[in-house]
């Protein structure tokens, strides 16, 4: 339907300079991110 929008879950991870280092946006509003993937990215950014 024209003009209708729908919110979608999203995850963005930034480094210390506020540059996006990881981005994930759902294709549909029911889709959720992969927790393990995001956790691994956080560990990588934090040096763990």
DAHUTA-V809699 format. One record per residue. N is the residue number from 1. RES is the residue in one small letter. PSI is psi in whole degrees, -180 to 180 (NA if undefined). OMEGA is omega in whole degrees, 0 to 359 (999 if undefined). NEAR is the number of other C-alpha atoms within 12 Angstrom. Layout:
# DAHUTA-V809699
n=N res=RES psi=PSI omega=OMEGA near=NEAR
n=N res=RES psi=PSI omega=OMEGA near=NEAR
This chain:
# DAHUTA-V809699
n=1 res=x psi=130 omega=182 near=5
n=2 res=x psi=137 omega=176 near=5
n=3 res=x psi=-8 omega=179 near=5
n=4 res=x psi=138 omega=176 near=6
n=5 res=x psi=161 omega=183 near=9
n=6 res=x psi=130 omega=178 near=13
n=7 res=x psi=147 omega=178 near=13
n=8 res=x psi=139 omega=176 near=16
n=9 res=x psi=148 omega=178 near=18
n=10 res=x psi=153 omega=176 near=20
n=11 res=x psi=130 omega=175 near=23
n=12 res=x psi=132 omega=177 near=19
n=13 res=x psi=132 omega=183 near=25
n=14 res=x psi=151 omega=174 near=17
n=15 res=x psi=-174 omega=184 near=17
n=16 res=x psi=-17 omega=177 near=10
n=17 res=x psi=11 omega=179 near=9
n=18 res=x psi=30 omega=175 near=11
n=19 res=x psi=133 omega=179 near=12
n=20 res=x psi=124 omega=178 near=15
n=21 res=x psi=-17 omega=180 near=19
n=22 res=x psi=137 omega=177 near=21
n=23 res=x psi=136 omega=176 near=18
n=24 res=x psi=131 omega=177 near=21
n=25 res=x psi=130 omega=181 near=19
n=26 res=x psi=147 omega=175 near=18
n=27 res=x psi=-29 omega=179 near=14
n=28 res=x psi=158 omega=186 near=14
n=29 res=x psi=-22 omega=180 near=14
n=30 res=x psi=-17 omega=182 near=13
n=31 res=x psi=138 omega=178 near=15
n=32 res=x psi=156 omega=182 near=18
n=33 res=x psi=160 omega=176 near=21
n=34 res=x psi=108 omega=184 near=16
n=35 res=x psi=-45 omega=183 near=12
n=36 res=x psi=-39 omega=178 near=11
n=37 res=x psi=-45 omega=180 near=17
n=38 res=x psi=-41 omega=178 near=21
n=39 res=x psi=-42 omega=178 near=17
n=40 res=x psi=-40 omega=178 near=16
n=41 res=x psi=-40 omega=177 near=24
n=42 res=x psi=-46 omega=179 near=21
n=43 res=x psi=-40 omega=179 near=14
n=44 res=x psi=-45 omega=180 near=16
n=45 res=x psi=-33 omega=182 near=20
n=46 res=x psi=-6 omega=179 near=14
n=47 res=x psi=21 omega=179 near=9
n=48 res=x psi=NA omega=999 near=9
